[in-house]
Amino acid sequence: MDLHTLILFALTEAAMALSPGPAVLLAMSYGSRHGIRGAAVGAAGIELGNATWFVFSAAGLTTLLLASSTAFAIIKWAGAAYLLYLGVRLLFSRGHAPDSTTMPVPQGRLVAQGFLTQMSNPKAMIFFGALLPQFIDPAAPFAVQFLVLGVMTLAIDYSALILYGWLADRGARMAGGPKLLRWFDRVAGAFLLGAGARLAV
């Protein structure tokens, strides 16, 4: 694996990490509702899902899942249902800016939500099962290459999610009142509902 391949992979991963999607919307929701700390915790759950997909990719399991229409359909429908569930929750959220009186961040729940969102995201499965192998040199040791690309993926993706979470946190603090935050949650919820519906059809 040469430097040119690594740069190309980094640029590809950065473009995908910065493009709006369920993970980005979830990170922004965390940032607006729980502050940058909540965004960091929730994003860690998303990256745990990425790491799991990475292990599956290295083991060849994602290739088998992509080749099985039944398995892919199960993941697709489970992902659609979960995105719809998150979208409905945000639509009916009361919205509040994080402050010193805010209750402690439910870290376990945020990690679980992030993990489940990424594990039920067919986009992640396609990336790790179909796109990632294109950057693997068959003449070089697989383990080292997967490790390098895995670390790069997690670092780039986590940084992008933290950035979105921080922007949402700043916006929530500037907005102040719960009314604007409720509108933000409704917009994010509507996008998640749209993403879930798009998966379903």
NUBAPA-340039 format. One record per residue: z, y, x of N, C-alpha, C in turn; residue in one letter. Coordinates in Angstrom, 1 decimal, always signed. Atoms other than C-alpha are relative to their C-alpha. Last residue first. Layout:
BEGIN
R:Z:Y:X:Z:Y:X:Z:Y:X:A
...
This chain:
BEGIN
R:+1.4:+0.1:+0.5:-0.6:+1.6:-38.5:-1.0:-0.3:+1.2:V
R:+0.1:+1.0:+1.1:+3.0:+0.9:-37.7:-1.4:-0.2:-0.4:A
R:-0.2:+1.4:-0.5:+2.9:+2.6:-34.3:-0.3:-1.0:-1.1:L
R:+1.2:+0.3:-0.8:+1.5:+5.8:-35.8:+0.0:-1.4:+0.6:R
R:+1.1:+0.3:+1.0:+4.2:+5.7:-38.5:-1.2:-0.3:+0.8:A
R:-0.2:+1.3:+0.5:+6.9:+5.4:-35.7:-1.1:-0.4:-1.0:G
R:+0.2:+1.0:-1.0:+5.4:+8.3:-33.8:+0.2:-1.4:-0.5:A
R:+1.4:+0.1:-0.3:+5.2:+10.4:-36.9:-0.4:-1.0:+1.0:G
R:+0.5:+0.7:+1.2:+8.8:+9.6:-37.8:-1.5:-0.1:+0.1:L
R:-0.3:+1.4:-0.2:+9.7:+10.6:-34.2:-0.5:-0.8:-1.2:L
R:+0.8:+0.5:-1.0:+7.8:+13.9:-34.6:+0.3:-1.5:+0.2:F
R:+1.3:+0.1:+0.6:+9.5:+14.6:-37.9:-1.0:-0.6:+1.0:A
R:+0.0:+1.2:+0.9:+12.9:+13.9:-36.4:-1.4:-0.2:-0.6:G
R:-0.1:+1.2:-0.8:+12.2:+16.3:-33.5:-0.1:-1.3:-0.9:A
R:+1.3:+0.1:-0.6:+11.2:+19.0:-36.0:-0.1:-1.3:+0.9:V
R:+1.0:+0.4:+1.0:+14.2:+18.3:-38.1:-1.4:-0.1:+0.6:R
R:-0.2:+1.4:+0.3:+16.5:+18.3:-35.1:-1.0:-0.5:-1.0:D
R:+0.5:+0.7:-1.2:+15.1:+21.7:-34.0:+0.1:-1.5:-0.3:F
R:+1.5:+0.0:+0.1:+15.5:+23.0:-37.6:-0.6:-0.7:+1.2:W
R:+0.5:+0.9:+1.0:+19.1:+21.9:-37.6:-1.5:-0.1:-0.1:R
R:-0.1:+1.4:-0.5:+19.6:+23.6:-34.3:-0.4:-1.0:-1.0:L
R:+1.1:+0.3:-0.8:+18.3:+26.8:-35.8:+0.0:-1.4:+0.6:L
R:+1.2:-0.1:+0.8:+20.8:+26.7:-38.6:-1.2:-0.3:+0.8:K
R:+0.5:+1.3:+0.4:+23.7:+25.5:-36.4:-1.3:+0.0:-0.7:P
R:-0.4:+0.6:+1.3:+24.2:+28.9:-34.8:-0.6:-1.3:-0.3:G
R:-1.4:-0.2:+0.4:+24.0:+29.6:-31.0:+0.3:-0.7:-1.3:G
R:+0.1:-0.1:+1.5:+20.3:+29.8:-30.5:+1.3:+0.2:-0.6:A
R:+0.6:-1.3:+0.3:+20.8:+30.6:-26.8:-0.1:+0.2:-1.5:M
R:-1.1:-1.0:-0.2:+23.2:+27.6:-26.4:-0.5:+1.4:-0.3:R
R:-1.1:+0.2:+1.0:+20.7:+25.3:-28.1:+1.1:+1.1:+0.2:A
R:+0.5:-0.5:+1.3:+17.8:+26.6:-26.0:+1.0:-0.1:-1.1:G
R:+0.0:-1.4:-0.1:+19.7:+26.0:-22.8:-0.4:+0.7:-1.3:R
R:-1.4:-0.5:-0.1:+20.6:+22.5:-23.8:+0.0:+1.5:+0.0:D
R:-0.6:+0.1:+1.4:+17.0:+21.8:-24.9:+1.4:+0.5:+0.0:A
R:+0.7:-1.0:+0.8:+15.7:+23.0:-21.5:+0.5:+0.1:-1.5:L
R:-0.6:-1.3:-0.5:+18.3:+20.9:-19.7:-0.6:+1.1:-0.8:W
R:-1.3:-0.1:+0.5:+17.3:+17.8:-21.7:+0.6:+1.3:+0.3:G
R:+0.1:-0.3:+1.5:+13.6:+18.4:-21.0:+1.4:+0.1:-0.6:Y
R:+0.6:-1.3:+0.1:+14.4:+18.7:-17.2:-0.1:+0.4:-1.5:L
R:-1.1:-1.0:-0.3:+16.7:+15.7:-17.3:-0.5:+1.4:-0.2:I
R:-0.9:+0.0:+1.2:+13.9:+13.7:-18.9:+1.2:+0.9:+0.1:L
R:+0.7:-0.6:+1.1:+11.4:+14.7:-16.2:+0.9:+0.1:-1.3:A
R:+0.1:-1.5:-0.3:+13.9:+13.9:-13.4:-0.7:+0.7:-1.2:S
R:-1.4:-0.5:+0.3:+14.6:+10.4:-15.0:+0.0:+1.6:+0.2:Y
R:-0.3:+0.0:+1.4:+10.9:+9.7:-15.1:+1.3:+0.6:-0.4:D
R:+0.9:-1.0:+0.6:+10.2:+10.7:-11.5:+0.3:+0.1:-1.5:I
R:-0.3:-1.3:-0.5:+13.2:+8.8:-10.1:-0.8:+1.1:-0.7:A
R:-1.3:-0.4:+0.6:+12.8:+5.7:-12.3:+0.3:+1.4:+0.5:L
R:+0.1:-0.2:+1.5:+9.1:+5.5:-11.5:+1.3:+0.5:-0.6:T
R:+0.7:-1.3:+0.2:+9.5:+6.1:-7.7:-0.1:+0.2:-1.5:M
R:-0.8:-1.1:-0.3:+12.2:+3.4:-7.5:-0.7:+1.4:-0.3:V
R:-1.1:+0.0:+1.0:+10.1:+0.9:-9.3:+0.9:+1.2:+0.2:G
R:+0.5:-0.6:+1.2:+7.0:+1.7:-7.2:+1.1:+0.1:-1.1:L
R:+0.4:-1.4:-0.3:+8.9:+1.0:-4.0:-0.4:+0.7:-1.3:V
R:-1.2:-0.8:-0.2:+10.6:-2.1:-5.4:-0.3:+1.4:+0.2:L
R:-0.6:-0.2:+1.3:+7.4:-3.5:-6.9:+1.3:+0.8:+0.2:F
R:+0.8:-0.9:+0.8:+5.7:-3.0:-3.5:+0.6:+0.3:-1.4:Q
R:-0.2:-1.3:-0.6:+8.5:-4.6:-1.5:-0.8:+1.0:-0.8:V
R:-1.3:-0.4:+0.2:+8.5:-7.7:-3.8:+0.3:+1.5:+0.5:A
R:-0.2:-0.6:+1.3:+4.8:-8.1:-3.9:+1.3:+0.6:-0.2:F
R:-1.1:+0.7:+0.7:+4.2:-8.6:-0.2:+0.3:+0.7:-1.3:P
R:-1.3:-0.4:-0.6:+0.8:-7.2:+0.8:+1.1:-0.7:-0.8:A
R:-0.1:+0.5:-1.4:-2.7:-8.7:+0.3:+1.4:+0.3:+0.6:A
R:-0.3:+1.4:+0.0:-2.5:-8.4:-3.5:+0.1:-0.6:+1.4:P
R:+1.0:+0.6:-1.0:-2.1:-4.6:-3.2:+0.3:-1.5:+0.1:D
R:-0.6:+1.1:-0.9:-0.3:-3.5:-6.3:-1.1:-0.5:+0.9:I
R:-0.5:-0.7:-1.2:-1.4:-0.1:-7.9:+0.6:-1.0:+1.0:F
R:+1.2:-0.5:-0.6:-3.5:-1.8:-10.7:+0.4:+0.7:+1.4:Q
R:+0.6:+1.0:-0.9:-0.4:-4.0:-11.5:-1.3:+0.6:+0.8:P
R:-0.7:+0.2:-1.2:+1.3:-0.9:-12.9:-0.6:-0.9:+1.0:L
R:+0.4:-1.1:-1.0:-1.3:-0.1:-15.5:+0.7:-0.2:+1.4:L
R:+1.5:-0.1:-0.2:-1.3:-3.4:-17.5:-0.3:+1.1:+1.1:A
R:+0.7:+1.3:+0.0:+2.3:-4.8:-17.9:-1.5:+0.2:+0.4:G
R:-0.5:+0.9:-1.0:+4.4:-1.8:-16.8:-0.8:-1.3:+0.0:F
R:+0.0:-0.6:-1.4:+2.3:+0.8:-18.6:+0.4:-1.0:+1.0:F
R:+1.4:-0.1:-0.5:+1.5:-1.4:-21.6:+0.0:+0.5:+1.4:I
R:+0.4:+1.3:-0.3:+5.2:-2.3:-22.1:-1.4:+0.0:+0.6:M
R:-0.7:+0.4:-1.3:+6.2:+1.3:-21.8:-0.5:-1.4:+0.4:A
R:+0.6:-0.8:-1.1:+3.6:+2.4:-24.4:+0.6:-0.5:+1.3:K
R:+1.2:+0.7:-0.5:+4.8:-0.5:-26.7:-0.7:+0.7:+1.2:P
R:+1.1:-0.9:-0.1:+8.2:+1.3:-27.0:-1.2:-0.8:+0.6:N
R:+0.9:+0.2:+1.2:+10.8:-1.1:-28.3:-1.2:+0.9:+0.0:S
R:+0.4:+1.4:+0.1:+12.5:-1.4:-24.9:-0.9:-0.3:-1.2:M
R:+1.0:+0.4:-1.0:+12.4:+2.3:-24.4:-0.4:-1.4:-0.1:Q
R:+1.2:-0.8:+0.2:+14.1:+3.2:-27.7:-1.1:-0.4:+1.0:T
R:+0.7:+0.7:+1.0:+16.6:+0.3:-27.3:-1.3:+0.8:-0.3:L
R:+0.5:+1.3:-0.4:+17.7:+1.6:-23.9:-0.9:-0.6:-1.1:F
R:+1.0:-0.2:-1.0:+18.0:+5.2:-25.0:-0.7:-1.3:+0.4:G
R:+1.2:-0.5:+0.7:+19.9:+4.3:-28.1:-1.2:+0.2:+0.9:Q
R:+0.7:+1.1:+0.9:+22.2:+2.0:-26.2:-1.2:+0.5:-0.7:A
R:+0.7:+0.9:-0.9:+22.9:+4.7:-23.5:-0.7:-1.1:-0.8:V
R:+1.1:-0.7:-0.5:+23.7:+7.3:-26.2:-0.8:-0.9:+1.0:L
R:+1.0:-0.1:+1.0:+26.0:+4.9:-28.0:-1.3:+0.7:+0.5:R
R:+0.6:+1.3:+0.3:+27.9:+4.0:-24.9:-1.1:+0.0:-1.0:G
R:+0.9:+0.5:-1.0:+28.3:+7.6:-23.9:-0.7:-1.3:-0.3:Q
R:-0.1:+1.5:+0.2:+29.7:+8.9:-27.2:-1.0:-0.7:+1.0:P
R:+1.3:+0.6:+0.2:+30.0:+12.5:-25.7:+0.2:-1.5:-0.2:V
R:+0.6:+0.7:-1.2:+33.5:+13.8:-26.2:-1.3:-0.7:-0.3:P
R:-0.6:+1.3:-0.3:+33.9:+16.0:-29.3:-0.6:-0.7:+1.2:M
R:+0.8:+1.1:+0.4:+32.7:+19.6:-29.0:+0.7:-1.3:+0.3:T
R:-0.7:+0.7:+1.1:+35.4:+22.2:-28.7:-0.7:-1.3:-0.5:T
R:-1.2:+0.6:-0.6:+34.2:+23.4:-25.2:+0.8:-0.8:-1.1:S
R:-0.9:-1.0:-0.6:+30.7:+23.9:-26.5:+1.3:-0.7:+0.4:D
R:-1.1:+0.6:-0.7:+27.6:+21.9:-27.5:+0.9:+1.2:+0.6:P
R:+0.1:-0.2:-1.4:+25.5:+23.6:-30.2:+1.2:-0.5:+0.8:A
R:-1.1:-0.9:-0.5:+25.6:+22.0:-33.6:-0.2:+0.2:+1.5:H
R:+0.3:-0.9:-1.1:+23.0:+20.3:-35.8:+1.1:+0.9:+0.4:G
R:-0.6:-1.3:+0.3:+23.8:+18.9:-39.3:-0.2:+1.0:+1.2:R
R:-1.1:-0.4:-0.9:+21.5:+15.9:-38.8:+0.5:+1.4:-0.4:S
R:-1.2:-0.3:+0.8:+19.5:+14.7:-41.9:+1.2:+0.4:+0.9:F
R:+0.4:-0.9:+1.2:+16.1:+14.9:-40.2:+1.3:+0.4:-0.8:L
R:+0.2:-1.4:-0.4:+17.6:+13.6:-37.0:-0.3:+0.9:-1.1:L
R:-1.3:-0.5:-0.4:+18.9:+10.4:-38.6:-0.1:+1.5:+0.4:R
R:-0.8:-0.3:+1.2:+15.6:+9.9:-40.4:+1.3:+0.6:+0.4:V
R:+0.6:-1.2:+0.7:+13.7:+10.2:-37.1:+0.7:+0.4:-1.2:G
R:-0.4:-1.1:-0.8:+16.0:+7.7:-35.3:-0.5:+1.3:-0.7:L
R:-1.4:-0.2:+0.2:+15.4:+5.2:-38.1:+0.6:+1.2:+0.7:Y
R:-0.2:-0.6:+1.3:+11.7:+5.8:-38.0:+1.4:+0.2:-0.3:L
R:+0.4:-1.4:+0.0:+11.7:+5.3:-34.3:+0.1:+0.6:-1.3:L
R:-1.1:-0.7:-0.7:+13.6:+2.0:-34.7:-0.3:+1.5:+0.1:Y
R:-1.1:-0.1:+0.8:+11.2:+0.7:-37.3:+1.1:+0.8:+0.6:A
R:+0.3:-0.9:+1.1:+8.2:+1.5:-35.2:+1.2:+0.2:-0.9:A
R:+0.0:-1.4:-0.5:+9.7:-0.1:-32.2:-0.3:+1.0:-1.0:G
R:-1.4:-0.3:-0.3:+10.5:-3.3:-34.1:+0.1:+1.5:+0.5:A
R:-0.7:-0.2:+1.2:+7.0:-3.3:-35.5:+1.5:+0.4:+0.2:W
R:+0.5:-1.2:+0.6:+5.4:-2.9:-32.1:+0.7:+0.3:-1.3:K
R:-0.5:-1.2:-0.8:+7.7:-5.4:-30.4:-0.5:+1.3:-0.7:I
R:-1.4:-0.1:+0.3:+6.9:-8.0:-33.1:+0.6:+1.2:+0.7:I
R:-0.2:-0.5:+1.4:+3.2:-7.2:-33.0:+1.5:+0.1:-0.3:A
R:+0.3:-1.4:+0.0:+3.1:-7.7:-29.2:+0.3:+0.7:-1.4:F
R:-1.1:-0.7:-0.7:+4.8:-11.0:-29.5:-0.2:+1.5:+0.0:A
R:-1.2:+0.1:+0.8:+2.4:-12.2:-32.2:+1.1:+0.7:+0.7:T
R:+0.1:-0.9:+1.0:-0.7:-10.9:-30.3:+1.3:+0.0:-0.9:S
R:-0.4:+0.6:+1.3:+0.3:-12.8:-27.2:+0.0:+1.1:-1.1:S
R:+1.0:+1.0:+0.3:-1.6:-11.6:-24.1:+0.3:-0.7:-1.4:A
R:+1.2:-0.7:+0.4:+0.4:-8.4:-23.9:-1.1:-1.0:-0.4:L
R:-0.2:-0.7:+1.3:+3.6:-10.5:-24.0:-1.3:+0.7:-0.5:L
R:+0.0:+1.0:+1.1:+2.3:-12.8:-21.3:+0.2:+0.6:-1.4:L
R:+1.4:+0.5:+0.2:+1.4:-9.9:-19.1:-0.1:-1.1:-1.1:T
R:+0.7:-1.0:+0.9:+4.8:-8.4:-19.8:-1.4:-0.4:-0.2:T
R:-0.3:+0.2:+1.4:+6.5:-11.6:-18.5:-0.8:+1.0:-0.9:L
R:+1.2:+0.4:+0.7:+4.8:-11.6:-15.1:+0.2:-0.1:-1.5:G
R:-0.1:+1.4:+0.3:+8.1:-11.6:-13.2:-1.2:-0.5:-0.8:A
R:+0.0:+0.7:-1.3:+7.4:-8.2:-11.6:+0.0:-1.5:-0.2:A
R:+1.3:-0.1:-0.6:+6.5:-6.9:-15.0:-0.1:-0.8:+1.3:S
R:+0.9:+0.8:+0.7:+9.6:-8.2:-16.6:-1.4:+0.0:+0.6:F
R:-0.4:+1.3:-0.4:+11.7:-6.6:-13.8:-0.9:-1.0:-0.8:V
R:+0.5:+0.1:-1.4:+9.9:-3.3:-14.4:+0.2:-1.5:+0.5:F
R:+1.5:+0.2:+0.1:+10.4:-3.6:-18.2:-0.6:-0.3:+1.4:W
R:+0.2:+1.4:+0.6:+14.1:-4.0:-17.5:-1.4:-0.3:-0.1:T
R:-0.3:+1.0:-1.1:+14.1:-1.0:-15.1:-0.2:-1.4:-0.5:A
R:+1.2:+0.0:-0.9:+12.3:+1.1:-17.8:+0.3:-1.1:+1.1:N
R:+1.1:+0.7:+0.6:+15.0:+0.1:-20.3:-1.2:-0.1:+0.9:G
R:-0.4:+1.4:+0.0:+17.7:+1.1:-17.9:-1.0:-0.9:-0.7:L
R:+0.4:+0.6:-1.3:+15.8:+4.3:-17.4:+0.4:-1.4:+0.1:E
R:+1.4:+0.1:+0.0:+16.1:+5.1:-21.1:-0.5:-0.7:+1.3:I
R:+0.3:+1.2:+0.8:+19.8:+4.3:-21.0:-1.5:-0.2:-0.1:G
R:-0.3:+1.2:-0.8:+20.1:+6.7:-18.0:-0.2:-1.3:-0.8:A
R:+1.1:+0.3:-0.9:+18.3:+9.3:-20.1:+0.2:-1.2:+0.9:A
R:+1.1:+0.6:+0.8:+21.0:+9.1:-22.7:-1.2:-0.4:+0.8:G
R:-0.5:+1.3:+0.4:+23.7:+9.8:-20.1:-1.1:-0.8:-0.8:V
R:+0.0:+0.8:-1.2:+21.8:+12.7:-18.5:+0.4:-1.5:-0.3:A
R:+1.4:+0.3:-0.3:+21.0:+14.2:-21.9:-0.1:-0.9:+1.2:A
R:+0.5:+1.0:+0.9:+24.6:+13.9:-22.9:-1.4:-0.4:+0.3:G
R:-0.7:+1.2:-0.3:+25.7:+15.7:-19.7:-0.5:-1.1:-1.0:R
R:+0.7:+0.6:-1.1:+23.1:+18.4:-20.2:+0.6:-1.4:+0.3:I
R:+0.1:-0.7:-1.3:+24.5:+19.3:-23.6:-0.7:-0.8:+1.1:G
R:-1.1:+0.4:-0.8:+25.5:+17.0:-26.5:+0.0:+0.7:+1.4:H
R:-1.2:+0.4:+0.8:+23.4:+18.1:-29.5:+1.2:-0.2:+0.9:R
R:-0.3:-1.0:+0.9:+20.6:+20.1:-27.8:+1.3:-0.3:-0.7:S
R:-0.4:-1.3:-0.6:+20.5:+18.0:-24.7:+0.4:+1.0:-1.0:G
R:-1.3:+0.1:-0.7:+20.6:+14.7:-26.6:+0.5:+1.3:+0.6:Y
R:-1.0:+0.1:+1.0:+17.8:+15.8:-28.9:+1.4:-0.1:+0.6:S
R:-0.2:-1.3:+0.5:+15.8:+16.8:-25.9:+1.0:+0.1:-1.1:M
R:-0.7:-0.7:-1.1:+16.3:+13.4:-24.3:+0.3:+1.4:-0.5:A
R:-1.4:+0.5:+0.0:+15.3:+11.7:-27.6:+0.8:+0.8:+1.0:L
R:-0.7:-0.5:+1.2:+12.2:+13.8:-27.9:+1.4:-0.4:-0.1:L
R:-0.1:-1.5:-0.2:+11.2:+13.0:-24.3:+0.7:+0.6:-1.2:V
R:-1.0:-0.1:-1.0:+11.8:+9.2:-24.8:+0.3:+1.5:+0.2:A
R:-1.3:+0.3:+0.5:+9.8:+9.2:-28.1:+1.2:+0.2:+1.0:P
R:+0.0:+1.3:+0.6:+6.8:+11.0:-26.5:+1.4:-0.3:-0.6:G
R:-1.0:+0.2:+1.1:+5.8:+14.3:-25.1:-0.1:-1.4:-0.6:P
R:+0.7:-0.1:+1.3:+3.8:+14.0:-21.8:+1.0:-0.3:-1.1:S
R:-0.1:-1.3:+0.6:+6.0:+14.8:-18.8:-0.7:+0.2:-1.3:L
R:-1.4:-0.3:+0.2:+6.7:+11.2:-17.8:+0.1:+1.4:-0.7:A
R:-0.5:+0.7:+1.2:+3.1:+10.2:-18.3:+1.4:+0.4:-0.3:M
R:+0.7:-0.5:+1.2:+1.8:+13.0:-16.0:+0.5:-0.8:-1.3:A
R:-0.5:-1.3:+0.4:+4.5:+12.3:-13.5:-0.7:+0.5:-1.2:A
R:-1.3:+0.1:+0.6:+3.7:+8.6:-13.4:+0.5:+1.3:-0.5:E
R:+0.2:+0.7:+1.3:+0.0:+9.2:-12.8:+1.3:-0.1:-0.7:T
R:+0.7:-1.0:+0.9:+0.8:+11.8:-10.1:-0.2:-0.6:-1.4:L
R:-1.0:-1.0:+0.4:+3.3:+9.4:-8.4:-0.6:+1.0:-1.0:A
R:-1.0:+0.6:+1.0:+0.8:+6.5:-8.6:+1.0:+1.1:-0.4:F
R:+0.7:+0.2:+1.3:-2.0:+8.6:-7.0:+1.0:-0.6:-1.0:L
R:+0.2:-1.3:+0.5:+0.4:+9.7:-4.2:-0.6:-0.1:-1.4:I
R:-1.3:-0.4:+0.5:+1.5:+6.1:-3.6:-0.1:+1.4:-0.6:L
R:-0.4:+0.8:+1.2:-2.1:+4.9:-3.5:+1.3:+0.5:-0.5:T
R:+0.9:-0.4:+1.1:-3.1:+7.6:-1.0:+0.4:-0.6:-1.3:H
R:-0.5:-1.2:+0.5:-0.1:+6.8:+1.2:-0.8:+0.5:-1.2:L
R:+0.1:-1.1:-0.9:-1.2:+3.2:+1.7:+0.6:+1.3:-0.7:D
R:+0.0:-1.2:+0.9:+0.0:+0.0:+0.0:+0.0:+1.2:+0.9:M
